[in-house]
């Protein structure tokens, strides 16, 4: 990479960190002069050719350039809705488990508000387009363009999750486990949505996006399980919940300390 390009990228990242610390610079896409920024929790690719040429002509305007870049992402739409034709992305729509706190902080921005459904008082399901280069959250504008309802989107995402594989989750549901899913594909916690009906009494832990523990309550040391779940969530790269849950009437109920 030419020295002047490296200098531009360093100035861009430094100025972003100084002026917009809530925006994360995630680096360049492989083989492209395009960076990925995480704004309000959503990853957005940004082509840099025009910004680089502008910086060469007006090197003192890097702060203005960065401010305009962030504003354009926020105002034009974090999701790049027009880039996502349903026929092209349908097989890449998948569910993720997030907390209501996360949704309140990052997922409620007008027409770009994230589509979601409640699991319980703490957790919600959101939906992503799992592009090989970046991850985009499905928002209300997507649904309007696709002419889908939330139930249709949920069914599509669950079908795609089934195709990714369940790693023996059905057998664990019937046998009571315990089993630990940690495939690393980003959807292990979401596989809690694939638990079969009629499995009341199972314990479930999702401390990280890439971890799902399922097991029978009988014979378990609840205090130890809770402590382990809290410790993993505390250090997780993608934390979901520090709580241990019990499946009851098809719902996830927080296991309280006794």
C-alpha positions as CSV (number, residue, x, y, z in Angstrom):
1,X,0.0,0.0,0.0
2,X,1.5,3.4,-1.0
3,X,2.7,5.5,1.9
4,X,0.2,8.3,1.1
5,X,-2.7,5.8,1.3
6,X,-1.5,4.5,4.6
7,X,-1.2,8.1,5.9
8,X,-4.8,8.8,4.8
9,X,-6.2,5.7,6.5
10,X,-4.3,6.5,9.7
11,X,-5.7,10.1,9.7
12,X,-9.2,8.7,9.0
13,X,-9.1,6.2,11.8
14,X,-7.6,8.8,14.2
15,X,-10.1,11.5,13.4
16,X,-13.0,9.1,13.7
17,X,-11.8,8.0,17.2
18,X,-11.4,11.6,18.3
19,X,-14.6,13.1,16.9
20,X,-17.0,10.1,16.9
21,X,-15.8,7.6,19.5
22,X,-19.1,5.7,19.3
23,X,-18.2,4.8,15.7
24,X,-15.9,1.7,15.3
25,X,-13.5,1.5,12.5
26,X,-13.2,-2.2,11.6
27,X,-10.7,-2.0,8.8
28,X,-10.7,-2.6,5.0
29,X,-12.6,-5.2,3.1
30,X,-10.2,-7.7,1.5
31,X,-9.0,-6.5,-1.9
32,X,-11.1,-3.4,-1.9
33,X,-10.5,0.3,-1.0
34,X,-13.6,0.1,1.2
35,X,-13.7,0.3,5.0
36,X,-16.3,-1.1,7.4
37,X,-17.7,1.2,10.1
38,X,-19.9,0.0,12.9
39,X,-22.5,2.7,13.5
40,X,-25.2,2.2,16.1
41,X,-24.2,-1.5,16.2
42,X,-24.6,-2.0,12.5
43,X,-21.7,-2.7,10.1
44,X,-21.7,-0.5,7.1
45,X,-19.2,-0.6,4.1
46,X,-18.0,2.8,3.0
47,X,-16.1,3.3,-0.3
48,X,-13.1,5.5,0.2
49,X,-12.0,6.5,-3.3
50,X,-13.8,9.8,-3.3
51,X,-12.8,10.6,0.3
52,X,-9.1,9.8,-0.5
53,X,-9.1,12.1,-3.6
54,X,-10.8,14.9,-1.5
55,X,-8.1,14.5,1.2
56,X,-5.3,14.9,-1.3
57,X,-6.9,18.1,-2.7
58,X,-7.9,19.5,0.7
59,X,-5.7,17.9,3.4
60,X,-6.9,20.2,6.1
61,X,-10.5,19.2,5.7
62,X,-10.2,15.7,7.2
63,X,-12.4,16.5,10.1
64,X,-15.2,17.9,7.9
65,X,-14.9,14.8,5.6
66,X,-15.2,12.4,8.6
67,X,-18.2,14.3,10.0
68,X,-19.9,14.2,6.6
69,X,-19.2,10.5,6.3
70,X,-20.8,9.7,9.6
71,X,-23.8,12.0,9.0
72,X,-24.4,10.4,5.6
73,X,-24.5,6.9,7.1
74,X,-26.8,8.0,9.9
75,X,-29.2,10.0,7.7
76,X,-29.2,8.1,4.4
77,X,-29.7,4.8,6.3
78,X,-27.4,2.5,8.1
79,X,-28.7,-0.5,6.3
80,X,-28.2,0.4,2.6
81,X,-31.7,-1.0,2.0
82,X,-31.7,-0.5,-1.7
83,X,-28.7,-2.8,-2.0
84,X,-30.6,-5.8,-0.6
85,X,-33.0,-7.4,-3.1
86,X,-34.9,-10.1,-1.4
87,X,-34.2,-12.7,-4.1
88,X,-30.5,-12.1,-3.6
89,X,-30.3,-12.2,0.2
90,X,-33.2,-14.5,1.2
91,X,-30.9,-17.5,1.9
92,X,-28.6,-15.2,4.0
93,X,-31.2,-13.9,6.5
94,X,-30.5,-15.4,9.9
95,X,-31.6,-14.7,13.5
96,X,-29.5,-13.4,16.4
97,X,-30.3,-13.2,20.1
98,X,-29.8,-9.7,21.7
99,X,-30.9,-8.1,24.9
100,X,-33.6,-5.5,25.2
101,X,-31.0,-3.1,26.5
102,X,-28.9,-3.5,23.3
103,X,-32.0,-3.0,21.2
104,X,-33.0,0.1,23.1
105,X,-29.5,1.6,22.6
106,X,-28.9,0.7,19.0
107,X,-32.0,-0.6,17.4
108,X,-34.6,2.1,17.5
109,X,-33.8,4.7,14.9
110,X,-37.0,5.6,13.0
111,X,-37.6,3.9,9.7
112,X,-34.3,2.1,10.2
113,X,-35.5,0.6,13.5
114,X,-34.6,-3.1,13.7
115,X,-37.2,-5.7,13.2
116,X,-37.4,-7.9,16.3
117,X,-39.6,-10.2,18.4
118,X,-39.6,-10.8,22.1
119,X,-38.3,-14.0,23.7
120,X,-38.9,-12.9,27.2
121,X,-38.5,-9.7,29.3
122,X,-34.7,-9.7,28.8
123,X,-34.1,-11.1,25.3
124,X,-35.2,-10.4,21.8
125,X,-34.6,-11.9,18.3
126,X,-33.2,-9.6,15.7
127,X,-32.4,-10.5,12.1
128,X,-29.2,-10.1,10.0
129,X,-28.2,-10.4,6.4
130,X,-25.1,-12.4,6.8
131,X,-23.0,-11.1,3.8
132,X,-19.6,-12.7,3.4
133,X,-18.0,-9.3,3.9
134,X,-20.1,-7.6,6.5
135,X,-23.3,-8.1,8.6
136,X,-26.3,-5.9,8.1
137,X,-29.3,-5.8,10.5
138,X,-32.8,-6.1,8.9
139,X,-34.8,-3.0,9.6
140,X,-38.4,-1.9,9.0
141,X,-37.5,-0.4,5.6
142,X,-36.2,-3.8,4.4
143,X,-39.6,-5.3,5.3
144,X,-41.4,-2.6,3.5
145,X,-39.3,-3.0,0.3
146,X,-39.6,-6.8,0.5
147,X,-43.4,-6.7,1.3
148,X,-42.9,-9.1,4.1
149,X,-44.3,-9.2,7.6
150,X,-42.3,-10.0,10.8
151,X,-43.7,-13.5,11.0
152,X,-42.6,-14.2,7.4
153,X,-39.1,-12.9,8.1
154,X,-38.9,-15.0,11.3
155,X,-39.9,-18.2,9.4
156,X,-37.4,-17.4,6.7
157,X,-34.6,-16.9,9.2
158,X,-35.4,-20.1,11.2
159,X,-35.5,-22.1,8.0
160,X,-32.0,-20.8,7.1
161,X,-30.8,-21.5,10.6
162,X,-32.0,-25.1,10.2
163,X,-30.0,-25.4,7.0
164,X,-26.8,-24.2,8.8
165,X,-27.2,-27.3,11.0
166,X,-28.4,-28.0,14.5
167,X,-25.4,-29.9,15.8
168,X,-27.5,-32.5,17.5
169,X,-29.7,-30.0,19.4
170,X,-32.9,-32.0,18.7
171,X,-31.3,-35.1,20.3
172,X,-30.2,-33.0,23.3
173,X,-33.7,-31.6,23.6
174,X,-35.1,-35.2,23.9
175,X,-32.4,-36.7,26.0
176,X,-31.9,-33.7,28.2
177,X,-28.2,-33.2,27.4
178,X,-26.1,-31.7,28.7
179,X,-24.4,-30.4,25.6
180,X,-22.4,-27.4,24.6
181,X,-22.6,-25.8,21.1
182,X,-19.6,-23.7,20.1
183,X,-19.3,-24.0,16.3
184,X,-18.1,-20.5,16.0
185,X,-20.4,-19.6,13.0
186,X,-22.0,-16.8,15.0
187,X,-25.4,-18.5,15.5
188,X,-25.0,-20.9,18.4
189,X,-26.9,-18.8,20.9
190,X,-29.6,-18.4,18.2
191,X,-30.0,-22.1,18.0
192,X,-32.0,-21.9,21.2
193,X,-34.9,-21.0,18.8
194,X,-34.6,-24.5,17.4
195,X,-35.4,-26.3,20.6
196,X,-38.3,-28.7,20.1
197,X,-41.6,-28.2,21.8
198,X,-42.4,-30.0,25.0
199,X,-38.9,-29.7,26.6
200,X,-40.0,-28.0,29.7
201,X,-37.5,-28.2,32.6
202,X,-34.4,-27.9,30.4
203,X,-31.8,-25.4,31.5
204,X,-30.3,-23.1,28.9
205,X,-27.4,-20.7,29.0
206,X,-26.3,-18.2,26.2
207,X,-23.4,-16.2,27.7
208,X,-22.0,-15.5,24.3
209,X,-23.2,-15.3,20.7
210,X,-21.1,-18.4,19.9
211,X,-22.1,-20.4,23.0
212,X,-25.2,-22.4,23.8
213,X,-25.4,-24.8,26.8
214,X,-28.4,-27.1,27.2
215,X,-29.0,-29.6,29.9
216,X,-31.5,-31.2,32.3
217,X,-31.9,-29.5,35.7
218,X,-31.8,-32.7,37.6
219,X,-28.4,-33.3,39.1
220,X,-27.0,-29.9,38.1
221,X,-25.2,-27.6,40.5
222,X,-27.2,-24.4,39.8
223,X,-24.9,-22.1,41.7
224,X,-21.9,-23.4,39.7
225,X,-23.7,-23.1,36.4
226,X,-24.8,-19.6,37.2
227,X,-21.2,-18.5,38.2
228,X,-19.8,-20.1,35.0
229,X,-22.3,-18.4,32.8
230,X,-21.7,-15.0,34.4
231,X,-18.0,-15.4,34.0
232,X,-18.2,-16.3,30.3
233,X,-20.6,-13.4,29.6
234,X,-18.4,-11.0,31.5
235,X,-15.4,-11.8,29.2
236,X,-17.3,-12.6,26.0
237,X,-16.5,-11.0,22.7
238,X,-20.2,-11.0,21.8
239,X,-22.0,-11.2,25.1
240,X,-25.7,-12.2,25.2
241,X,-26.9,-12.9,28.7
242,X,-25.2,-13.7,32.1
243,X,-28.3,-15.5,33.2
244,X,-29.3,-19.1,33.4
245,X,-32.7,-19.9,31.9
246,X,-35.3,-22.6,32.4
247,X,-37.6,-23.7,29.6
248,X,-41.2,-23.3,30.9
249,X,-44.3,-23.5,28.8
250,X,-42.2,-22.9,25.7
251,X,-40.6,-19.7,27.2
252,X,-37.2,-18.9,28.7
253,X,-37.6,-18.1,32.4
254,X,-34.6,-16.7,34.4
255,X,-33.4,-19.1,37.1
256,X,-33.3,-17.0,40.2
257,X,-30.7,-17.5,42.9
258,X,-32.0,-19.2,46.0
